[in-house]
């Protein structure tokens, strides 16, 4: 390798020296007169041939072909084994309870009949009625025995009024006649309208019966079923 380098260096020096000589010769010929008058001779000009440069080819390297990557092997998934289904035993039927006979009801106790209500008063109000008439009247009728329709009581003291336990009409305490009635004349002839109550009193004008009423006296005609020109209150003793 050293000898070749030296040879190359010597050849380069020689070539350079020759080229320098030619250059100097040309420059001198231009400056010398006689040389200028001489006919120019065609000097063969040496043209330097460019030396071809060779680019070294890259060495072919054997590139290893990558081996195909192996896909990771999938591990087989183990399916869970089915859990055995245990069937529940069928429910055992309990025997139906035998119907028990209900206890016999106790024997009925003898019921005591309700005591008859006793009127705290000597006389009781029996009923009232209305009739049509040419005038307006309030009659109070008293019987001594409610079981005897012929027991009209004369001389009984009675009151008719516009309200319970109020002063009598005309401030008059009536006294029944032989037929057991007393007549409060409200208007005769003519029509009186209003509310009436009645009861029986003793000699001190203390009430000795429950109160009958109210009854509404009106001015309706005789053909009207609700007509009431004359009101009658009935009381009886012993009830």
Residue frames as a rotation matrix with the C-alpha (Angstrom) as fourth column:
UNK 1
0.563 0.827 0.000 0.00
0.827 -0.563 0.000 0.00
0.000 0.000 -1.000 0.00
UNK 2
0.416 -0.479 -0.773 2.94
0.198 -0.782 0.591 2.47
-0.887 -0.399 -0.231 0.71
UNK 3
-0.652 -0.694 0.306 4.62
0.412 0.015 0.911 1.93
-0.637 0.720 0.276 -2.68
UNK 4
-0.175 0.679 0.713 1.39
0.962 -0.038 0.272 2.61
0.212 0.733 -0.646 -4.53
UNK 5
0.749 0.435 -0.500 0.88
0.566 -0.812 0.142 5.83
-0.344 -0.389 -0.855 -2.60
UNK 6
-0.044 -0.846 -0.531 4.40
0.097 -0.532 0.841 7.01
-0.994 -0.014 0.106 -3.46
UNK 7
-0.697 -0.188 0.692 3.98
0.670 0.173 0.722 6.26
-0.256 0.967 0.006 -7.14
UNK 8
0.297 0.885 0.359 0.74
0.935 -0.346 0.079 8.21
0.194 0.312 -0.930 -7.20
UNK 9
0.664 -0.083 -0.743 2.38
0.328 -0.861 0.389 11.15
-0.672 -0.502 -0.545 -5.50
UNK 10
-0.419 -0.904 -0.082 5.36
0.242 -0.199 0.950 11.19
-0.875 0.378 0.302 -7.94
UNK 11
-0.495 0.301 0.815 3.07
0.867 0.114 0.485 11.03
0.053 0.947 -0.318 -10.98
UNK 12
0.641 0.759 -0.113 1.03
0.767 -0.639 0.058 13.90
-0.028 -0.124 -0.992 -9.64
UNK 13
0.330 -0.599 -0.729 4.16
0.157 -0.727 0.668 15.99
-0.931 -0.335 -0.146 -9.08
UNK 14
-0.686 -0.617 0.385 5.43
0.449 0.057 0.892 15.32
-0.572 0.785 0.238 -12.59
UNK 15
-0.103 0.740 0.665 2.12
0.968 -0.079 0.239 16.23
0.229 0.668 -0.708 -14.09
UNK 16
0.765 0.374 -0.524 2.00
0.540 -0.816 0.206 19.41
-0.350 -0.441 -0.827 -12.08
UNK 17
-0.089 -0.888 -0.451 5.51
0.186 -0.459 0.869 20.38
-0.979 -0.006 0.206 -13.11
UNK 18
-0.678 -0.134 0.722 4.72
0.711 0.130 0.691 19.92
-0.187 0.982 0.007 -16.80
UNK 19
0.355 0.889 0.290 1.64
0.908 -0.401 0.120 21.98
0.223 0.221 -0.949 -16.54
UNK 20
0.629 -0.176 -0.757 3.54
0.329 -0.822 0.465 24.77
-0.704 -0.541 -0.459 -14.79
UNK 21
-0.496 -0.866 0.060 6.17
0.371 -0.149 0.917 24.77
-0.785 0.477 0.395 -17.54
UNK 22
-0.370 0.439 0.819 3.59
0.908 -0.018 0.419 25.23
0.198 0.899 -0.392 -20.26
UNK 23
0.696 0.685 -0.216 2.01
0.717 -0.676 0.168 28.09
-0.031 -0.272 -0.962 -18.41
UNK 24
0.267 -0.677 -0.686 5.30
0.210 -0.654 0.727 29.86
-0.940 -0.338 -0.033 -17.94
UNK 25
-0.648 -0.547 0.531 6.17
0.603 0.059 0.796 29.44
-0.466 0.835 0.291 -21.61
UNK 26
0.065 0.769 0.635 2.97
0.945 -0.253 0.210 31.02
0.322 0.587 -0.743 -22.76
UNK 27
0.828 0.254 -0.501 3.38
0.459 -0.819 0.343 33.98
-0.323 -0.514 -0.795 -20.49
UNK 28
-0.087 -0.931 -0.354 6.98
0.256 -0.365 0.895 34.62
-0.963 -0.013 0.270 -21.63
UNK 29
-0.548 -0.118 0.828 6.08
0.822 0.104 0.560 34.49
-0.152 0.988 0.040 -25.31
UNK 30
0.546 0.794 0.266 3.61
0.810 -0.582 0.076 37.26
0.216 0.174 -0.961 -24.87
UNK 31
0.778 -0.261 -0.571 6.20
0.161 -0.796 0.584 39.58
-0.607 -0.546 -0.577 -23.29
UNK 32
-0.311 -0.948 0.067 9.12
0.307 -0.033 0.951 39.07
-0.900 0.316 0.301 -25.80
UNK 33
0.131 0.438 -0.889 8.75
-0.602 -0.677 -0.423 41.25
-0.787 0.591 0.175 -28.97
UNK 34
-0.563 -0.396 -0.726 10.36
-0.826 0.251 0.504 39.02
-0.017 0.883 -0.468 -31.40
UNK 35
-0.929 0.292 0.229 8.42
0.249 0.948 -0.199 36.24
-0.276 -0.128 -0.953 -30.30
UNK 36
-0.102 0.954 -0.281 5.29
0.098 -0.272 -0.957 38.35
-0.990 -0.125 -0.066 -30.80
UNK 37
-0.009 0.101 -0.995 6.11
-0.870 -0.492 -0.042 39.06
-0.493 0.865 0.092 -34.43
UNK 38
-0.934 -0.350 -0.063 6.64
-0.338 0.815 0.471 35.52
-0.113 0.461 -0.880 -35.32
UNK 39
-0.210 0.893 -0.398 3.77
-0.670 0.166 0.724 33.76
0.712 0.418 0.563 -36.75
UNK 40
-0.067 0.266 0.962 1.99
-0.932 0.327 -0.155 32.01
-0.356 -0.907 0.226 -34.25
UNK 41
-0.701 -0.184 -0.689 2.41
-0.426 0.883 0.197 28.44
0.573 0.432 -0.697 -34.38
UNK 42
0.403 0.915 0.030 -0.33
-0.626 0.252 0.738 26.36
0.667 -0.316 0.674 -33.44
UNK 43
-0.747 -0.586 0.314 0.54
-0.606 0.406 -0.685 24.97
0.273 -0.702 -0.658 -30.17
UNK 44
-0.126 0.682 -0.721 -1.20
0.077 0.731 0.678 21.91
0.989 0.030 -0.145 -29.25
UNK 45
-0.350 0.128 0.928 -2.82
-0.857 -0.443 -0.263 22.61
0.377 -0.888 0.265 -26.10
UNK 46
-0.781 0.036 -0.623 -3.03
0.192 0.964 -0.186 19.80
0.594 -0.265 -0.760 -23.89
UNK 47
-0.011 0.858 0.513 -6.47
-0.744 -0.350 0.569 19.61
0.668 -0.376 0.643 -22.45
UNK 48
-0.879 -0.287 0.380 -6.71
-0.476 0.539 -0.694 17.96
-0.006 -0.792 -0.611 -19.22
UNK 49
-0.230 0.800 -0.554 -9.05
-0.161 0.530 0.832 15.20
0.960 0.281 0.007 -19.31
UNK 50
-0.026 0.305 0.952 -10.99
-0.980 -0.194 0.035 15.12
0.196 -0.932 0.304 -16.20
UNK 51
-0.892 -0.355 -0.280 -10.44
-0.275 0.917 -0.288 11.99
0.359 -0.180 -0.916 -14.39
UNK 52
0.077 0.970 -0.229 -13.50
-0.323 0.241 0.915 10.03
0.943 0.004 0.332 -13.92
UNK 53
-0.695 -0.179 0.696 -14.36
-0.716 0.083 -0.693 9.54
0.066 -0.980 -0.186 -10.37
UNK 54
-0.308 0.564 -0.767 -15.98
-0.011 0.804 0.595 6.39
0.951 0.192 -0.241 -9.40
UNK 55
-0.064 0.407 0.911 -18.35
-0.967 -0.250 0.043 6.31
0.245 -0.879 0.409 -6.47
UNK 56
-0.935 -0.330 -0.129 -17.78
-0.293 0.926 -0.240 3.12
0.199 -0.186 -0.962 -4.69
UNK 57
-0.030 0.954 -0.298 -20.88
-0.369 0.267 0.891 1.03
0.929 0.136 0.344 -4.71
UNK 58
-0.040 0.065 0.997 -22.09
-0.999 0.033 -0.043 0.24
-0.036 -0.997 0.064 -1.31
UNK 59
-0.913 -0.342 -0.223 -21.45
-0.340 0.939 -0.047 -3.21
0.225 0.033 -0.974 -0.37
UNK 60
0.049 0.957 -0.287 -24.45
-0.509 0.271 0.817 -5.38
0.859 0.106 0.500 -0.48
UNK 61
-0.829 -0.224 0.512 -25.20
-0.559 0.311 -0.769 -6.36
0.013 -0.923 -0.383 3.00
UNK 62
-0.557 0.645 -0.524 -27.42
0.277 0.738 0.615 -9.24
0.783 0.197 -0.590 3.59
UNK 63
-0.568 0.472 0.674 -30.30
-0.789 -0.544 -0.284 -7.71
0.233 -0.694 0.682 5.53
UNK 64
-0.976 0.218 -0.010 -31.86
0.211 0.933 -0.291 -10.44
-0.054 -0.286 -0.957 7.46
UNK 65
-0.402 0.910 0.105 -35.49
-0.188 -0.194 0.963 -10.77
0.896 0.368 0.249 6.62
UNK 66
-0.627 0.185 0.757 -37.42
-0.779 -0.116 -0.617 -10.27
-0.026 -0.976 0.217 9.81
UNK 67
-0.915 0.312 -0.255 -39.03
0.296 0.950 0.099 -13.37
0.273 0.015 -0.962 10.84
UNK 68
-0.145 0.935 0.323 -42.79
-0.159 -0.344 0.925 -13.15
0.977 0.083 0.199 11.09
UNK 69
-0.773 -0.060 0.631 -43.81
-0.621 -0.130 -0.773 -12.41
0.128 -0.990 0.064 14.58
UNK 70
-0.685 0.525 -0.505 -45.80
0.422 0.851 0.313 -15.15
0.594 0.001 -0.804 15.92
UNK 71
-0.051 0.772 0.634 -49.17
-0.524 -0.561 0.641 -14.13
0.850 -0.300 0.433 17.22
UNK 72
-0.758 -0.207 0.618 -49.57
-0.651 0.288 -0.702 -14.88
-0.033 -0.935 -0.353 20.84
UNK 73
-0.655 0.512 -0.556 -51.42
0.178 0.819 0.545 -18.02
0.734 0.258 -0.628 21.16
UNK 74
-0.143 0.719 0.680 -54.72
-0.841 -0.450 0.299 -17.51
0.521 -0.529 0.669 22.84
UNK 75
-0.973 -0.138 0.185 -55.18
-0.224 0.755 -0.616 -19.64
-0.055 -0.641 -0.766 25.75
UNK 76
-0.471 0.856 -0.214 -58.39
0.225 0.351 0.909 -21.55
0.853 0.380 -0.358 25.41
UNK 77
-0.517 0.402 0.756 -61.05
-0.803 -0.533 -0.266 -20.14
0.295 -0.745 0.598 27.67
UNK 78
-0.916 0.188 -0.354 -62.33
0.280 0.932 -0.230 -22.75
0.287 -0.310 -0.906 29.90
UNK 79
-0.206 0.925 0.318 -66.08
-0.429 -0.378 0.821 -22.52
0.880 0.033 0.474 30.08
UNK 80
-0.629 0.004 0.777 -67.39
-0.768 0.148 -0.623 -22.94
-0.117 -0.989 -0.089 33.58
UNK 81
-0.893 0.307 -0.329 -68.92
0.215 0.933 0.288 -26.23
0.396 0.187 -0.899 34.07
UNK 82
-0.148 0.916 0.372 -72.67
-0.389 -0.400 0.830 -25.96
0.909 -0.021 0.416 34.52
UNK 83
-0.822 -0.038 0.568 -73.79
-0.567 0.131 -0.813 -26.09
-0.044 -0.991 -0.129 38.08
UNK 84
-0.747 0.587 -0.312 -76.17
0.405 0.774 0.487 -28.94
0.527 0.237 -0.816 38.46
UNK 85
-0.441 0.706 0.554 -79.64
-0.722 -0.646 0.247 -27.67
0.532 -0.291 0.795 39.26
UNK 86
-0.955 0.169 -0.244 -81.06
0.280 0.788 -0.549 -29.42
0.099 -0.592 -0.800 42.19
UNK 87
-0.286 0.931 0.225 -84.79
-0.099 -0.262 0.960 -29.49
0.953 0.253 0.167 42.03
UNK 88
-0.702 0.127 0.701 -86.47
-0.710 -0.204 -0.674 -28.65
0.057 -0.971 0.233 45.27
UNK 89
-0.910 0.411 -0.056 -88.58
0.414 0.907 -0.076 -31.43
0.019 -0.092 -0.996 46.58
UNK 90
-0.322 0.861 0.394 -92.26
0.117 -0.377 0.919 -30.85
0.939 0.342 0.020 46.03
UNK 91
-0.627 0.115 0.771 -93.96
-0.726 -0.445 -0.524 -29.31
0.283 -0.888 0.362 49.03
UNK 92
-0.874 0.323 -0.363 -95.55
0.407 0.895 -0.183 -31.82
0.266 -0.308 -0.914 51.20
UNK 93
-0.229 0.888 0.398 -99.23
-0.249 -0.449 0.858 -31.27
0.941 0.098 0.324 51.46
UNK 94
-0.958 -0.006 0.288 -100.30
-0.287 0.087 -0.954 -30.81
-0.019 -0.996 -0.085 54.98
UNK 95
-0.577 0.810 -0.102 -103.47
0.758 0.578 0.303 -32.59
0.305 0.097 -0.947 55.79
UNK 96
-0.373 0.536 0.757 -106.34
-0.170 -0.842 0.513 -30.17
0.912 0.062 0.405 55.88
UNK 97
-0.966 0.040 0.256 -107.48
-0.253 0.060 -0.965 -29.57
-0.054 -0.997 -0.048 59.42
UNK 98
-0.573 0.810 -0.127 -110.65
0.734 0.576 0.358 -31.28
0.363 0.112 -0.925 60.18
UNK 99
-0.319 0.507 0.801 -113.52
-0.219 -0.862 0.458 -28.85
0.922 -0.030 0.386 60.58
UNK 100
-0.927 0.029 -0.374 -114.27
0.370 0.240 -0.898 -28.35
0.064 -0.970 -0.233 64.17
UNK 101
-0.012 0.994 0.109 -117.85
0.778 -0.059 0.625 -28.04
0.628 0.093 -0.773 65.06
UNK 102
-0.500 -0.140 0.855 -118.55
-0.252 -0.921 -0.298 -24.62
0.828 -0.365 0.425 66.50
UNK 103
-0.965 0.158 -0.210 -119.63
0.251 0.321 -0.913 -24.67
-0.077 -0.934 -0.349 70.09
UNK 104
-0.198 0.975 0.106 -123.30
0.864 0.122 0.489 -24.82
0.463 0.188 -0.866 70.55
UNK 105
-0.450 0.073 0.890 -124.78
-0.166 -0.986 -0.004 -21.42
0.878 -0.150 0.456 71.31
UNK 106
-0.994 0.104 -0.035 -125.90
0.050 0.145 -0.988 -20.96
-0.098 -0.984 -0.150 74.87
UNK 107
-0.326 0.943 0.070 -129.55
0.937 0.312 0.158 -21.48
0.127 0.117 -0.985 75.45
UNK 108
-0.347 0.229 0.909 -131.53
0.186 -0.934 0.307 -18.32
0.919 0.276 0.281 74.98
UNK 109
-0.919 0.018 -0.393 -132.09
0.384 -0.183 -0.905 -16.45
-0.089 -0.983 0.161 78.16
UNK 110
0.057 0.997 0.049 -135.63
0.998 -0.057 0.004 -15.54
0.007 0.049 -0.999 78.91
UNK 111
-0.741 -0.284 0.609 -136.08
0.384 -0.923 0.037 -11.95
0.551 0.261 0.792 77.79
UNK 112
-0.497 0.553 -0.669 -137.81
0.650 -0.274 -0.709 -9.70
-0.575 -0.787 -0.223 80.20
UNK 113
0.129 0.589 0.798 -140.58
0.928 -0.356 0.114 -7.88
0.351 0.725 -0.592 78.41
UNK 114
-0.774 -0.438 0.457 -140.08
0.304 -0.891 -0.338 -4.12
0.555 -0.122 0.823 78.46
UNK 115
-0.535 0.563 -0.630 -141.91
0.688 -0.143 -0.712 -2.41
-0.491 -0.814 -0.310 81.17
UNK 116
0.237 0.680 0.693 -144.83
0.911 -0.403 0.084 -0.39
0.337 0.612 -0.716 79.90
UNK 117
-0.789 -0.508 0.346 -144.01
0.402 -0.852 -0.335 3.26
0.465 -0.125 0.876 79.81
UNK 118
0.044 0.787 -0.616 -145.98
0.992 -0.109 -0.068 5.03
-0.121 -0.608 -0.785 82.40
UNK 119
0.076 0.080 0.994 -147.12
0.433 -0.901 0.039 8.55
0.898 0.427 -0.103 81.81
UNK 120
-0.769 -0.405 -0.495 -145.96
0.607 -0.218 -0.764 10.75
0.201 -0.888 0.414 84.65
UNK 121
-0.847 0.510 0.149 -149.08
-0.520 -0.854 -0.036 12.84
0.109 -0.108 0.988 84.11
UNK 122
-0.473 0.764 0.439 -152.66
-0.141 0.426 -0.894 12.08
-0.870 -0.484 -0.094 85.05
UNK 123
0.692 0.722 0.028 -153.84
-0.030 0.068 -0.997 12.66
-0.722 0.689 0.069 81.48
UNK 124
-0.415 -0.803 0.429 -152.25
0.405 0.259 0.877 11.79
-0.815 0.537 0.218 78.16
UNK 125
-0.148 0.296 -0.944 -152.50
-0.778 -0.624 -0.074 13.48
-0.611 0.723 0.323 74.82
UNK 126
0.126 0.324 0.938 -154.31
0.230 0.910 -0.345 11.09
-0.965 0.259 0.040 72.43
UNK 127
-0.357 -0.207 0.911 -154.59
0.926 0.053 0.375 12.88
-0.126 0.977 0.173 69.06
UNK 128
-0.368 0.302 -0.880 -155.54
-0.111 -0.953 -0.280 16.04
-0.923 -0.005 0.385 67.19
UNK 129
-0.294 0.321 0.900 -157.67
0.917 0.361 0.171 16.66
-0.270 0.876 -0.400 64.09
UNK 130
-0.800 0.015 -0.600 -158.70
-0.130 -0.980 0.149 19.49
-0.586 0.197 0.786 61.78
UNK 131
-0.137 0.797 0.588 -162.03
0.927 0.312 -0.208 20.25
-0.349 0.517 -0.782 60.02
UNK 132
-0.826 -0.055 0.560 -163.37
0.357 -0.821 0.445 23.04
0.435 0.568 0.698 57.85
UNK 133
-0.057 0.818 -0.572 -165.86
0.949 -0.134 -0.286 25.53
-0.311 -0.559 -0.768 59.25
UNK 134
0.523 0.346 0.779 -167.27
0.609 -0.791 -0.058 29.01
0.596 0.505 -0.625 58.76
UNK 135
0.812 -0.293 0.505 -165.25
-0.515 -0.767 0.383 30.25
0.275 -0.571 -0.773 61.74
UNK 136
-0.118 -0.921 -0.372 -161.98
-0.194 0.389 -0.901 29.46
0.974 -0.034 -0.224 63.55
UNK 137
0.743 0.386 0.548 -162.12
-0.623 0.098 0.776 27.43
0.245 -0.917 0.313 66.81
UNK 138
-0.508 -0.796 -0.328 -159.81
-0.457 0.573 -0.680 25.40
0.730 -0.196 -0.655 69.09
UNK 139
0.653 0.748 0.121 -161.60
-0.568 0.378 0.731 22.60
0.501 -0.546 0.672 71.00
UNK 140
-0.663 -0.740 0.111 -160.03
-0.625 0.467 -0.625 20.73
0.411 -0.484 -0.772 73.93
UNK 141
0.493 0.830 -0.261 -161.79
-0.604 0.542 0.584 17.42
0.626 -0.131 0.769 74.77
UNK 142
-0.595 -0.665 0.450 -161.05
-0.777 0.334 -0.534 15.35
0.205 -0.668 -0.715 77.92
UNK 143
0.428 0.629 -0.649 -162.01
-0.314 0.777 0.546 11.70
0.848 -0.030 0.530 78.70
UNK 144
0.466 -0.210 0.860 -161.65
-0.878 0.015 0.479 10.16
-0.113 -0.978 -0.178 82.10
UNK 145
0.162 -0.372 0.914 -160.75
-0.095 0.916 0.390 6.69
-0.982 -0.150 0.113 80.70
UNK 146
-0.388 -0.401 -0.830 -158.93
-0.811 -0.279 0.514 6.25
-0.438 0.873 -0.217 77.42
UNK 147
-0.984 0.037 0.176 -160.48
0.096 0.936 0.340 2.80
-0.152 0.351 -0.924 77.03
UNK 148
-0.202 0.979 -0.018 -164.05
0.826 0.161 -0.541 4.15
-0.527 -0.124 -0.841 77.28
UNK 149
-0.775 -0.116 0.621 -165.17
0.528 -0.658 0.537 6.46
0.346 0.744 0.571 74.43
UNK 150
0.205 0.926 0.316 -168.19
0.395 -0.373 0.839 7.47
0.896 -0.048 -0.442 76.47
UNK 151
0.274 -0.165 -0.947 -166.23
0.960 -0.001 0.278 8.73
-0.047 -0.986 0.158 79.45
UNK 152
-0.029 -0.243 0.970 -166.27
0.373 -0.902 -0.215 12.44
0.927 0.356 0.117 78.56
UNK 153
-0.257 -0.206 -0.944 -165.13
0.966 -0.014 -0.259 14.35
0.040 -0.979 0.202 81.66
UNK 154
0.533 0.444 0.720 -166.98
0.394 -0.884 0.253 17.55
0.749 0.149 -0.646 82.58
UNK 155
0.998 -0.051 0.036 -165.30
-0.058 -0.561 0.825 20.17
-0.022 -0.826 -0.563 84.77
UNK 156
0.346 -0.937 0.052 -161.69
0.888 0.344 0.305 19.49
-0.304 -0.059 0.951 83.63
UNK 157
0.670 -0.192 -0.717 -159.47
-0.124 -0.981 0.147 22.57
-0.732 -0.010 -0.681 83.44
UNK 158
0.341 -0.493 0.801 -157.71
0.895 0.429 -0.117 23.05
-0.286 0.757 0.588 80.09
UNK 159
0.234 -0.348 -0.908 -155.50
-0.175 -0.934 0.313 25.59
-0.956 0.085 -0.280 78.32
UNK 160
0.554 -0.160 0.817 -154.97
0.825 0.239 -0.512 26.33
-0.113 0.958 0.265 74.60
UNK 161
0.508 -0.484 -0.713 -152.05
-0.044 -0.841 0.539 28.59
-0.860 -0.242 -0.449 73.66
UNK 162
0.892 -0.222 -0.394 -149.76
-0.442 -0.251 -0.861 29.67
0.092 0.942 -0.322 70.83
UNK 163
-0.084 -0.954 -0.288 -146.74
-0.570 0.283 -0.771 27.96
0.817 0.099 -0.568 72.49
UNK 164
0.163 0.127 -0.978 -146.10
0.507 0.840 0.194 25.21
0.846 -0.527 0.073 75.09
UNK 165
-0.002 -0.102 -0.995 -146.50
1.000 -0.031 0.001 26.22
-0.031 -0.994 0.102 78.73
UNK 166
-0.913 -0.221 0.343 -147.49
0.275 -0.954 0.116 29.74
0.302 0.200 0.932 77.70
UNK 167
-0.699 0.701 -0.142 -150.45
-0.274 -0.446 -0.852 31.91
-0.660 -0.557 0.504 78.76
UNK 168
-0.314 0.650 0.692 -153.79
0.734 0.628 -0.257 30.74
-0.602 0.428 -0.675 77.30
UNK 169
-0.669 0.225 0.709 -155.55
0.522 -0.536 0.663 32.39
0.529 0.814 0.241 74.42
UNK 170
0.118 0.757 0.643 -157.47
-0.019 -0.646 0.763 35.34
0.993 -0.102 -0.061 75.77
UNK 171
-0.752 -0.479 0.454 -155.88
-0.466 -0.101 -0.879 34.68
0.466 -0.872 -0.148 79.22
UNK 172
0.220 0.909 0.354 -158.72
-0.971 0.170 0.167 32.26
0.092 -0.381 0.920 79.84
UNK 173
-0.914 -0.365 0.179 -158.29
-0.392 0.907 -0.155 28.87
-0.106 -0.212 -0.972 81.48
UNK 174
-0.242 0.878 -0.413 -161.14
-0.740 0.108 0.664 26.78
0.627 0.467 0.623 80.07
UNK 175
-0.671 0.176 0.720 -163.37
-0.479 0.639 -0.602 24.27
-0.566 -0.749 -0.344 81.87
UNK 176
-0.955 0.231 -0.186 -165.01
-0.020 0.575 0.818 21.39
0.296 0.785 -0.544 80.00
UNK 177
-0.269 0.946 0.181 -168.77
-0.952 -0.290 0.103 21.17
0.150 -0.145 0.978 79.72
UNK 178
0.307 0.506 0.806 -171.02
-0.655 0.727 -0.207 18.12
-0.690 -0.464 0.555 80.12
UNK 179
0.995 0.030 -0.099 -169.67
-0.096 0.610 -0.786 16.69
0.037 0.792 0.610 76.84
UNK 180
0.557 -0.830 -0.022 -166.12
0.561 0.357 0.747 17.00
-0.612 -0.428 0.665 78.15
UNK 181
-0.060 -0.583 0.810 -165.10
0.962 -0.251 -0.109 19.83
0.267 0.772 0.576 75.78
UNK 182
0.255 0.079 -0.964 -164.16
0.397 -0.917 0.030 23.49
-0.882 -0.390 -0.265 75.90
UNK 183
0.435 0.028 0.900 -164.31
0.895 -0.120 -0.429 25.82
0.096 0.992 -0.077 72.88
UNK 184
-0.279 -0.544 -0.791 -161.77
0.364 -0.822 0.437 28.60
-0.889 -0.166 0.427 72.30
UNK 185
0.706 0.548 0.449 -163.45
0.647 -0.241 -0.724 30.84
-0.288 0.801 -0.524 69.75
UNK 186
-0.371 -0.922 -0.108 -160.65
0.726 -0.361 0.586 32.36
-0.580 0.139 0.803 67.71
UNK 187
-0.834 0.232 -0.500 -162.91
-0.422 -0.853 0.308 34.12
-0.355 0.468 0.809 65.19
UNK 188
-0.593 0.728 0.344 -166.59
0.772 0.636 -0.014 33.76
-0.229 0.258 -0.939 64.36
UNK 189
0.895 -0.026 0.445 -167.41
0.348 0.664 -0.662 34.34
-0.279 0.747 0.603 61.61
UNK 190
0.686 -0.689 -0.236 -164.13
-0.720 -0.593 -0.360 34.61
0.108 0.417 -0.902 59.79
UNK 191
0.756 -0.531 -0.383 -160.78
0.370 0.829 -0.419 32.88
0.540 0.175 0.823 59.59
UNK 192
0.711 -0.636 0.300 -157.92
-0.659 -0.454 0.599 32.97
-0.245 -0.624 -0.742 62.10
UNK 193
0.716 -0.553 -0.426 -154.54
0.077 0.670 -0.739 31.57
0.694 0.496 0.522 61.12
UNK 194
0.149 -0.734 0.663 -151.84
-0.918 -0.352 -0.183 30.55
0.368 -0.581 -0.726 63.50
UNK 195
-0.447 -0.430 -0.785 -150.31
-0.085 0.894 -0.441 27.77
0.891 -0.131 -0.435 65.65
UNK 196
0.379 0.636 0.672 -152.13
-0.811 -0.122 0.573 26.17
0.446 -0.762 0.470 68.56
UNK 197
-0.703 -0.481 -0.523 -151.06
-0.060 0.774 -0.631 23.89
0.708 -0.412 -0.573 71.47
UNK 198
0.340 0.846 0.411 -153.22
-0.647 -0.107 0.755 22.46
0.683 -0.522 0.511 74.29
UNK 199
-0.676 -0.485 -0.555 -152.86
0.094 0.690 -0.718 20.64
0.731 -0.537 -0.421 77.70
UNK 200
0.487 0.829 -0.274 -154.78
0.312 0.129 0.942 19.87
0.816 -0.544 -0.196 80.94
UNK 201
-0.596 -0.642 0.482 -154.12
-0.222 -0.445 -0.867 21.66
0.772 -0.624 0.123 84.27
UNK 202
-0.358 0.452 -0.817 -155.24
0.875 0.468 -0.124 21.25
0.327 -0.759 -0.563 87.87
UNK 203
0.672 0.716 -0.187 -156.89
0.731 -0.603 0.319 23.80
0.116 -0.351 -0.929 90.16
UNK 204
0.407 -0.616 -0.675 -153.52
0.238 -0.642 0.729 25.58
-0.882 -0.457 -0.115 90.57
UNK 205
0.891 0.018 -0.454 -153.08
-0.419 -0.352 -0.837 25.74
-0.175 0.936 -0.306 86.78
UNK 206
-0.220 -0.940 0.261 -150.21
-0.700 0.339 0.629 23.24
-0.679 -0.044 -0.732 87.02
UNK 207
0.015 0.199 -0.980 -149.95
-0.938 0.343 0.055 21.09
0.347 0.918 0.192 83.95
UNK 208
-0.106 0.039 0.994 -151.12
-0.609 0.787 -0.096 17.50
-0.786 -0.615 -0.059 84.54
UNK 209
0.782 0.268 0.563 -150.85
0.265 0.675 -0.689 16.16
-0.565 0.688 0.456 80.97
UNK 210
-0.445 -0.857 0.260 -148.34
0.633 -0.096 0.768 16.13
-0.633 0.507 0.586 78.17
UNK 211
-0.239 0.277 -0.931 -148.74
-0.365 -0.914 -0.178 18.82
-0.900 0.298 0.319 75.51
UNK 212
0.216 0.385 0.897 -150.69
0.734 0.542 -0.409 18.30
-0.644 0.747 -0.166 72.30
UNK 213
0.939 0.134 -0.316 -149.72
-0.099 -0.777 -0.622 20.06
-0.329 0.615 -0.716 69.09
UNK 214
-0.633 0.293 -0.716 -148.64
-0.214 -0.956 -0.201 21.96
-0.744 0.026 0.668 67.26
UNK 215
-0.050 0.675 0.736 -151.58
0.903 0.346 -0.256 22.38
-0.427 0.652 -0.627 64.89
UNK 216
-0.927 -0.303 -0.223 -151.63
0.159 -0.854 0.495 25.03
-0.341 0.423 0.840 62.15
UNK 217
0.177 0.984 -0.010 -154.97
0.583 -0.114 -0.805 26.75
-0.793 0.137 -0.594 61.55
UNK 218
-0.868 -0.492 0.059 -155.23
0.295 -0.418 0.859 28.17
-0.399 0.763 0.508 58.01
UNK 219
-0.190 0.788 -0.585 -157.62
-0.505 -0.590 -0.631 29.74
-0.842 0.176 0.510 55.53
UNK 220
-0.970 -0.195 -0.146 -157.73
-0.225 0.487 0.844 26.92
-0.093 0.851 -0.516 52.97
UNK 221
-0.278 0.927 -0.251 -161.05
-0.915 -0.176 0.364 26.10
0.293 0.331 0.897 51.28
UNK 222
0.281 0.517 0.809 -163.29
-0.779 0.615 -0.123 23.17
-0.561 -0.595 0.575 52.16
UNK 223
0.974 0.109 -0.199 -162.14
-0.214 0.733 -0.645 21.11
0.075 0.671 0.738 49.17
UNK 224
0.125 -0.991 -0.052 -158.46
-0.661 -0.045 -0.749 21.34
0.740 0.128 -0.660 50.14
UNK 225
0.523 0.101 -0.846 -157.36
0.351 0.879 0.322 18.23
0.777 -0.465 0.424 52.10
UNK 226
-0.474 -0.786 -0.396 -155.08
0.731 -0.100 -0.675 20.43
0.491 -0.610 0.622 54.21
UNK 227
-0.055 0.504 0.862 -157.78
-0.157 -0.857 0.491 22.75
0.986 -0.108 0.126 55.35
UNK 228
-0.352 -0.043 -0.935 -157.89
0.869 0.355 -0.343 23.48
0.347 -0.934 -0.088 59.08
UNK 229
-0.218 0.378 0.900 -160.36
-0.178 -0.922 0.344 26.01
0.959 -0.085 0.269 60.42
UNK 230
0.645 0.430 0.632 -161.28
-0.718 0.059 0.693 24.08
0.261 -0.901 0.347 63.57
UNK 231
-0.387 -0.808 -0.445 -158.60
-0.405 0.582 -0.705 22.22
0.829 -0.093 -0.552 65.59
UNK 232
0.746 0.621 0.240 -159.56
-0.529 0.334 0.780 19.54
0.404 -0.709 0.578 68.13
UNK 233
-0.467 -0.884 0.009 -157.22
-0.620 0.320 -0.716 18.15
0.631 -0.340 -0.698 70.85
UNK 234
0.641 0.697 -0.320 -158.13
-0.322 0.623 0.713 14.90
0.697 -0.354 0.624 72.65
UNK 235
-0.544 -0.742 0.392 -156.86
-0.688 0.127 -0.715 13.86
0.480 -0.658 -0.580 76.13
UNK 236
0.546 0.693 -0.471 -157.72
-0.248 0.670 0.699 10.84
0.800 -0.265 0.538 78.28
UNK 237
0.110 -0.456 0.883 -156.90
-0.994 -0.073 0.086 9.62
0.025 -0.887 -0.461 81.76
UNK 238
0.626 0.147 0.766 -155.72
-0.434 0.881 0.186 6.22
-0.647 -0.449 0.616 82.95
UNK 239
0.942 -0.314 -0.123 -153.13
0.051 0.493 -0.868 5.61
0.333 0.811 0.480 80.23
